[in-house]
């Protein structure tokens, strides 16, 4: 993942590689179940990682986190 917006990039850098993978897929619009299948993990693991992503990014929800990801990738 190559982030382009420095401020958003700093936030994304706080995420683990797995959290980055999950956020990228969530930003593409995949459901938790679809993310789980793509990454060969349980849906519980996806939910667990998303909760950590929201907390680390200060995001209110999935849409907020996805928006931050998209901005960082511009």
C-alpha positions, -999 to +999 in steps of 0.1 A: +000+000+000+014+034-010-003+063+007-001+097-009-017+122+015+010+126+042-014+132+071-036+103+062-005+082+054+007+087+090-026+074+102-025+044+079+011+037+089-002+029+124-021-001+110-007-035+109-002-052+075-034-073+081-054-043+092-043-025+060-054-055+039-088-055+056-093-018+053-084-019+016-111-045+010-136-027+032-130+004+012-137-015-020-171-023-006-166-059+004-187-073+032-171-088+063-179-123+050-163-115+016-132-100+033-129-132+054-130-155+024-104-134+005-080-134+034-088-169+047-098-157+082-131-158+102-157-131+101-150-127+138-113-119+130-125-093+104-148-076+129-120-077+155-095-060+131-121-034+120-127-024+156-089-018+160-088+001+127-116+024+138-099+031+171-065+037+156-078+060+129-103+077+151-130+067+127-166+066+137-175+037+114-167+017+084-175+045+059-154+070+078-124+045+078-129+038+041-130+075+033-098+081+051-082+052+032-094+066-002-081+101+007-047+086+017-044+068-016-050+098-038 
